[in-house]
């Protein structure tokens, strides 16, 4: 028997954090990420953990993206002293990404403090500092993929290639005992045949799978269609003497864009214009990629064998300093600017947006997931005006939203991946907005016949061999308007109850399972009703 508490990435994409408690009372974590996507979501970074970090035996980290790793410095700051198991490339990438995240935390705190001081209010502290980020790196322990790690208490774990970004893995956990149990945490699964990284491995046996569902409600465009659209955006702005802005995540997406630009150049299709990699973090990440060629897929390694560096070009310019970054917009003429961050919420991309969004002939190329509430999401949804640095900026640039470059598996990829499991596992859909998870859940039930649940934020699940016992949710006690959160959850539950009753009545859902689900939801609703009476 084991218990899993979903302390992040539950009915939302970010903040990945799962507490695994074994029968002997030992506690382990899977991921420890930042919540991202606007103040309503990011405030959860400040709530109580839901456990005592000093009691955690070990942390398993699936990959380096900040929504999976970004709260590790705070975890160590708050008392965690155990090993952080992950792959070598992930540990190396976290060395640069966590320090960058800490710098952002410090800058945000300074900005907020100046504002609050003018209002006669107390200063604010950053979530963690650069020193905190450096301190946590000493707890990282790099392990080989596919090798079982044996921990006390009969727990074994191994990382398998997830095909998402460099170093990314899904985690297989095996609990020994009279009735052994296998639990899989996917982290993020990549789509097949993407650039640079190898295809994801598969699982054949599992009792429970915590499956990502970021794109569970959609299919990506074909890669070739997306590739041609990127080239169209470049040619559109180059012919008009304007800039192409590509907000890209520093790890994987930036390197994929550089890889494709190199292909365009070798094929004679790329205009002869400067390409700026305007992100100190992405520059460092690119150097790590270049050192990790053994992780490249066959196609990328073939390019190397032909004498080319797939991550370099003659007209590619790194601009690590602020002065070099500012000079980009002082220069006239076309250029390609790759800058962070990928959701346009921070970093140098905001300055480039301010200088170029209002220019007819400029292009904005959105190539990654945009969380609700972010500037990138607003632009992708067609906003005619966005607010940047306190100023309303008109959107006259042409906006290209290209989905085929996603590092996430789409609905078909996820169905294919989970469909390869022969043991009919119980699936918990995580890492997805509720609308995406609901649609994927129906697909899994109807096409594969697996039991599927969508756990809520802070929901506790007791896992037994072939049996799941929900236990309700932990209360949020710090830093959040509990009543507002409870009310929102109640509204969501009422919708789910109404939908489920219809399905049970129409015999769309097995009656026994439907009644069990109704009991679970009604128990949680009773808990929230009690909160509303506070």
C-alpha positions in Angstrom: 0.0 0.0 0.0 1.1 3.6 -0.6 -0.3 7.1 -0.6 0.2 9.8 -3.2 -0.7 13.4 -2.5 -1.0 15.7 -5.5 0.6 18.9 -4.4 0.9 20.5 -7.9 0.2 19.9 -11.6 -3.3 18.7 -10.6 -6.0 20.2 -12.8 -3.3 22.6 -14.0 -0.1 22.2 -16.0 2.6 23.7 -13.7 3.9 23.3 -10.1 4.7 19.5 -10.4 5.0 18.1 -6.9 3.9 14.6 -5.8 4.4 13.2 -2.3 4.7 9.4 -2.2 4.4 7.8 1.3 5.1 4.1 1.7 3.5 1.8 4.2 6.4 2.1 6.6 6.0 5.9 6.7 8.9 6.9 4.5 8.2 9.9 2.3 9.6 10.7 -1.1 8.9 13.4 -3.6 8.5 13.3 -7.4 9.4 16.7 -8.8 9.3 20.1 -7.1 8.3 22.7 -9.6 7.2 26.3 -9.7 3.6 27.3 -10.4 3.5 29.5 -13.4 0.8 31.5 -15.3 -0.3 34.7 -13.5 -0.7 35.8 -9.9 -3.7 33.6 -9.2 -1.6 30.5 -9.9 1.8 31.7 -8.8 0.7 32.5 -5.3 0.7 28.7 -4.6 4.5 28.9 -4.6 4.1 30.6 -1.2 1.7 28.1 0.4 2.7 25.5 3.0 4.3 22.4 1.5 1.7 19.9 2.7 4.6 18.0 4.4 7.7 18.7 6.4 10.7 19.0 4.0 13.0 17.7 6.8 11.1 14.4 6.7 11.5 13.7 2.9 13.9 10.8 2.3 14.7 11.6 -1.4 13.5 13.6 -4.3 13.2 12.2 -7.8 13.4 14.8 -10.6 12.1 13.9 -14.0 13.6 16.9 -15.9 15.0 20.4 -15.7 12.0 22.5 -16.7 11.2 25.1 -14.0 7.7 23.9 -13.6 9.2 20.6 -12.4 12.4 21.8 -10.7 11.9 25.4 -9.8 11.0 25.1 -6.1 14.0 22.9 -5.2 16.0 25.8 -3.7 13.1 26.7 -1.4 12.7 23.0 -0.5 16.4 22.8 0.7 16.1 26.3 2.3 13.1 24.9 4.3 15.0 21.9 5.6 15.2 19.1 2.9 18.5 17.3 3.3 18.1 14.1 1.2 19.5 13.2 -2.2 18.0 14.6 -5.5 18.1 11.7 -8.0 18.1 12.7 -11.7 20.0 12.1 -14.9 23.3 13.8 -15.6 22.1 16.2 -18.3 19.2 17.3 -16.0 21.5 18.0 -13.1 23.8 20.0 -15.4 20.8 22.0 -16.8 19.4 22.7 -13.3 22.8 24.2 -12.4 22.1 27.1 -14.8 18.3 27.2 -14.7 17.8 27.3 -11.0 20.3 30.1 -10.6 18.5 32.0 -13.4 15.1 31.4 -11.7 16.6 32.7 -8.4 17.8 35.9 -10.1 14.3 36.5 -11.4 12.9 35.9 -7.9 15.3 38.5 -6.5 14.5 41.1 -9.2 10.8 40.6 -8.7 11.1 41.0 -5.0 13.2 44.2 -5.4 10.6 45.7 -7.8 7.7 44.8 -5.4 9.6 46.1 -2.4 10.3 49.5 -4.1 6.6 49.8 -5.0 5.5 48.8 -1.4 7.9 51.2 0.2 6.4 54.1 -1.7 3.0 53.0 -0.2 4.5 52.8 3.3 4.2 49.0 3.4 6.8 46.3 4.4 9.3 45.0 1.9 8.9 41.5 0.4 11.4 38.6 0.4 12.1 36.6 -2.7 10.9 33.0 -2.8 14.6 32.1 -2.7 17.9 33.7 -3.6 20.8 32.9 -5.9 22.7 31.7 -2.9 19.8 29.3 -2.1 19.9 28.0 -5.7 23.7 27.4 -5.5 23.3 25.6 -2.1 20.7 23.1 -3.4 23.0 21.9 -6.2 25.1 20.0 -3.7 22.2 17.6 -3.1 21.9 16.5 -6.7 22.9 12.9 -7.4 23.2 12.0 -11.1 22.2 8.4 -12.0 22.2 6.4 -15.2 19.0 5.9 -17.1 17.5 2.4 -16.9 19.5 1.5 -13.8 17.4 0.6 -10.7 18.1 2.6 -7.6 17.5 0.6 -4.4 16.3 2.6 -1.4 15.5 1.6 2.2 12.0 0.3 2.8 11.7 -1.9 -0.3 11.4 1.0 -2.8 13.2 0.7 -6.1 13.2 3.4 -8.8 14.6 3.9 -12.3 14.6 6.7 -14.9 13.6 5.9 -18.5 13.9 8.2 -21.5 10.8 10.4 -21.9 11.9 12.0 -25.2 10.8 15.5 -23.9 14.0 17.5 -23.5 17.6 16.7 -23.0 17.9 14.5 -20.0 14.1 14.1 -19.5 12.8 10.9 -18.0 9.7 9.2 -16.7 10.0 7.4 -13.4 9.2 3.8 -12.6 8.8 3.0 -8.9 8.5 -0.5 -7.6 7.2 -1.1 -4.1 8.2 -4.6 -2.8 6.2 -6.6 -0.3 3.7 -9.4 -0.2 1.8 -7.7 -3.0 4.3 -5.7 -5.1 3.1 -2.6 -6.8 4.4 -0.6 -9.8 3.8 3.1 -10.1 4.8 5.3 -13.0 5.2 9.1 -13.0 5.6 10.3 -16.6 6.8 13.8 -15.9 6.4 15.2 -19.5 6.3 12.8 -22.4 7.7 14.0 -25.7 6.1 13.5 -29.1 7.8 11.1 -31.4 10.3 12.1 -34.1 11.0 15.6 -32.7 14.4 17.1 -33.2 17.6 16.3 -31.4 16.3 14.0 -28.6 15.6 10.3 -29.0 12.0 9.0 -29.0 10.4 8.2 -25.7 10.7 4.7 -24.3 7.6 2.7 -23.4 6.2 0.9 -20.3 4.7 -2.6 -20.5 3.6 -3.1 -16.9 2.2 -0.8 -14.3 -0.5 -0.7 -11.6 -0.8 3.0 -11.6 0.3 5.7 -14.0 0.3 9.5 -13.3 0.1 10.6 -16.9 0.7 14.1 -18.2 -2.2 15.5 -20.2 -1.0 19.0 -21.3 -2.2 18.4 -24.9 -4.7 15.7 -24.1 -7.4 17.6 -26.0 -5.7 18.3 -29.3 -3.5 17.0 -32.1 -0.3 18.9 -33.1 0.1 20.1 -36.7 2.4 18.0 -38.7 6.1 18.8 -38.2 6.6 19.6 -41.9 3.7 22.0 -41.9 5.1 23.8 -38.9 8.5 23.9 -40.4 7.2 25.6 -43.5 5.2 28.1 -41.4 8.3 29.1 -39.5 10.1 29.7 -42.8 7.1 31.7 -44.1 7.3 33.9 -41.0 11.0 34.6 -41.6 10.6 35.3 -45.3 7.5 37.6 -44.6 9.4 39.9 -42.2 12.8 39.7 -44.0 11.1 40.9 -47.2 9.7 43.9 -45.3 12.9 44.8 -43.4 11.4 43.9 -40.0 12.3 41.5 -37.2 11.1 38.0 -36.4 10.6 37.5 -32.7 10.6 34.0 -31.3 9.9 33.7 -27.6 11.4 30.4 -26.8 12.1 28.4 -23.7 15.8 28.3 -23.0 16.0 24.5 -22.9 15.1 22.3 -26.0 12.8 24.8 -27.9 15.7 27.3 -28.5 18.0 24.5 -29.6 15.3 23.1 -31.9 14.8 26.5 -33.5 18.5 26.9 -34.1 18.6 23.3 -35.5 15.9 24.1 -38.0 17.4 27.4 -39.0 20.6 25.5 -39.7 18.7 23.2 -42.0 17.1 26.1 -43.8 20.5 27.6 -44.4 22.1 24.3 -45.7 19.1 24.0 -48.0 19.6 27.6 -49.3 16.2 28.8 -48.1 17.2 31.0 -45.2 17.5 34.8 -45.9 21.0 36.2 -45.2 20.0 38.1 -42.0 21.5 38.0 -38.5 20.2 35.6 -36.0 20.4 36.6 -32.4 20.2 34.2 -29.5 19.4 36.9 -26.9 19.2 34.9 -23.6 22.1 34.3 -21.3 20.4 31.2 -20.0 19.7 29.8 -23.5 23.3 30.4 -24.5 24.5 28.4 -21.5 22.0 25.7 -22.2 23.1 25.5 -25.9 26.6 24.9 -24.7 25.4 22.0 -22.5 23.5 20.5 -25.5 26.7 20.7 -27.6 28.6 18.7 -25.0 25.8 16.1 -24.8 25.9 14.7 -28.4 25.7 11.2 -27.1 22.0 12.0 -26.2 21.2 13.2 -29.8 19.0 11.1 -32.0 20.4 9.4 -35.1 19.5 12.2 -37.5 21.3 14.8 -35.4 24.3 12.6 -35.0 24.4 12.1 -38.8 24.6 15.9 -39.3 27.6 15.9 -36.9 29.3 13.1 -38.9 28.8 15.2 -42.1 31.0 17.9 -40.5 28.3 20.3 -39.4 27.4 21.5 -36.0 23.6 21.3 -35.9 23.5 24.0 -33.3 25.7 26.6 -35.0 25.7 28.9 -38.1 27.9 31.6 -39.4 25.3 34.3 -38.9 24.3 33.1 -35.4 25.2 35.7 -32.8 25.1 35.3 -29.0 24.2 38.4 -27.1 24.9 37.7 -23.4 25.2 41.2 -22.1 22.4 43.8 -21.6 24.2 46.3 -23.9 24.4 43.7 -26.7 20.7 43.0 -26.3 19.7 46.6 -26.4 21.7 47.2 -29.5 19.5 44.7 -31.4 16.6 47.1 -31.5 18.9 50.0 -32.3 19.9 48.4 -35.6 17.8 48.9 -38.7 16.8 46.0 -40.9 15.6 42.5 -40.6 16.8 39.9 -38.1 15.7 36.8 -36.2 15.6 37.3 -32.4 15.2 34.2 -30.2 14.7 35.4 -26.6 13.2 34.2 -23.3 11.0 33.6 -21.8 8.8 31.3 -23.8 5.5 32.7 -22.3 6.5 36.4 -22.7 6.0 37.0 -19.0 9.6 38.0 -18.2 13.1 38.3 -19.7 14.4 40.1 -22.7 11.5 39.1 -25.0 9.4 41.7 -23.3 11.7 44.5 -24.5 11.7 43.1 -28.0 7.9 43.0 -27.9 7.7 46.6 -26.8 9.9 47.7 -29.7 8.4 45.5 -32.4 4.8 44.3 -31.8 3.4 47.6 -33.1 5.3 47.4 -36.4 3.5 46.2 -39.5 5.7 43.7 -41.2 7.2 42.3 -38.0 6.4 38.7 -37.0 5.9 37.0 -33.7 6.3 33.2 -33.8 4.8 31.4 -30.8 6.3 27.9 -30.7 5.5 26.6 -27.2 2.7 26.1 -24.6 1.3 29.3 -23.2 -0.3 29.0 -19.8 -3.6 30.8 -19.0 -3.1 34.4 -18.0 0.3 34.9 -19.6 1.1 37.5 -22.2 2.0 34.8 -24.7 -1.5 33.2 -24.2 -3.2 36.5 -24.9 -1.1 37.0 -28.1 -1.8 33.5 -29.2 -5.5 34.1 -28.7 -5.5 37.2 -30.9 -5.4 40.1 -28.5 -5.1 43.4 -30.4 -3.3 45.0 -27.5 -1.2 43.8 -24.6 0.3 45.6 -21.6 4.1 45.6 -21.3 6.1 47.4 -18.7 3.0 49.4 -17.8 2.3 50.5 -21.4 -0.5 49.4 -23.7 1.2 48.1 -26.9 -0.8 47.6 -30.1 -0.4 44.3 -31.9 0.2 45.0 -35.6 2.9 42.4 -36.1 1.8 39.1 -37.7 1.4 36.4 -35.1 2.2 32.8 -36.1 1.1 30.2 -33.6 3.0 27.0 -34.5 2.0 23.8 -32.6 4.1 21.2 -34.4 7.3 22.0 -32.5 5.9 21.1 -29.1 8.1 19.0 -26.9 4.9 17.5 -25.4 3.1 14.5 -26.8 -0.3 15.3 -28.2 -3.5 13.3 -27.7 -2.6 10.6 -30.2 0.9 10.2 -28.8 -0.4 9.9 -25.3 -3.0 7.3 -26.3 -0.3 5.3 -28.1 2.1 5.5 -25.2 -0.4 4.5 -22.5 -2.0 1.9 -24.8 1.3 0.0 -24.8 0.8 -1.0 -21.1 -0.5 -4.5 -21.0 -1.6 -4.7 -17.4 -4.7 -2.3 -17.5 -3.4 0.2 -15.1 -5.4 2.9 -13.3 -4.6 6.2 -14.9 -4.4 9.5 -13.0 -4.3 12.5 -15.4 -2.1 15.3 -14.2 -0.1 18.1 -15.8 -3.1 19.5 -17.7 -5.8 22.0 -17.6 -9.1 20.5 -16.7 -10.6 20.7 -20.2 -7.7 18.9 -21.7 -7.7 16.2 -19.0 -11.4 15.6 -19.3 -11.2 14.9 -23.1 -8.2 12.6 -22.8 -9.9 10.7 -19.9 -12.9 9.9 -22.2 -10.6 8.8 -25.0 -8.7 6.5 -22.7 -11.9 5.0 -21.2 -13.5 4.5 -24.6 -10.5 3.3 -26.6 -8.5 1.4 -24.0 -11.0 0.5 -21.3 -8.7 1.7 -18.5 -10.0 3.3 -15.3 -9.2 7.0 -15.3 -9.3 9.6 -12.5 -8.4 13.3 -12.5 -7.1 14.2 -9.0 -7.6 17.7 -7.7 -5.1 20.0 -6.1 -3.8 18.5 -2.8 -5.9 15.4 -3.2 -4.6 12.3 -1.3 -4.9 8.9 -2.9 -4.3 5.6 -1.1 -3.0 3.1 -3.7 -3.4 -0.6 -3.1 -2.7 -3.4 -5.6 -5.5 -2.8 -8.2 -7.4 -0.6 -5.9 -7.5 3.2 -5.2 -9.0 4.8 -2.1 -9.4 8.6 -2.4 -9.0 10.4 1.0 -10.1 14.0 0.1 -7.8 17.0 0.0 -5.3 18.6 2.3 -6.4 22.2 3.3 -4.4 25.2 2.1 -3.4 27.1 5.2 -1.0 29.8 4.2 -0.7 32.6 1.7 -4.0 31.8 -0.1 -7.6 33.1 0.2 -9.0 29.8 1.4 -12.6 30.7 1.1 -12.2 31.9 -2.5 -10.3 28.7 -3.4 -12.9 26.6 -1.7 -15.8 28.3 -3.5 -14.1 27.9 -6.9 -13.5 24.2 -6.2 -17.1 23.8 -5.1 -18.4 25.2 -8.4 -16.1 22.9 -10.3 -17.3 19.9 -8.3 -20.9 20.7 -8.8 -20.3 20.7 -12.6 -18.5 17.4 -12.3 -21.3 15.9 -10.2 -23.9 16.9 -12.6 -22.0 15.5 -15.6 -21.3 12.2 -13.7 -25.0 11.7 -12.7 -26.0 12.1 -16.3 -23.4 9.5 -17.4 -24.5 7.0 -14.6 -28.2 7.5 -15.5 -27.5 6.9 -19.2 -25.4 3.8 -18.3 -22.5 5.4 -20.2 -20.4 4.7 -17.1 -20.4 1.5 -15.2 -22.9 2.0 -12.4 -20.8 0.7 -9.6 -17.8 2.8 -10.5 -20.1 5.8 -11.0 -21.5 5.4 -7.5 -18.0 5.2 -6.0 -17.0 8.4 -7.8 -20.2 10.1 -6.6 -19.4 9.2 -3.1 -15.8 10.5 -3.5 -16.9 13.8 -5.0 -19.7 14.3 -2.4 -17.2 13.7 0.4 -14.9 16.4 -1.0 -17.9 18.7 -1.5 -18.8 18.2 2.2 -15.3 19.2 3.1 -15.5 22.4 1.0 -18.9 23.2 2.4 -17.3 23.1 5.9 -14.6 25.5 4.7 -17.2 27.9 3.3 -18.9 28.0 6.7 -15.7 29.3 8.3 
